[in-house]
Amino acid sequence: LMGGGEADSSPLNALLAISRELPKRFPVEMSDVTINSSGVRLTGEADSFATVDEMKNALARGHEFGAIDVIHAKATNDGKVDFQLRLSFKDAVAGSG
């Protein structure tokens, strides 16, 4: 069990929230999704820096995550952008202070 027993912080709810908030046919390819008790780390490739920002903003509009940080965003040789986002569960953000 994850998220200190909070049903809202389950891995399934996290994946559903991400899927619900991101537009269909969004130009990103996820290479890794890691979920733990404090949140989610998304690693992947986007078509531009603007797409990474758009993804962050779309996820921020939802209600599952408290803090969303772009940990890494770097242009690749083929013109795409490797990125890593950290999404903290709201209960983890509230409990950290």
Disulfide bonds with the S-S distance in Angstrom:
none
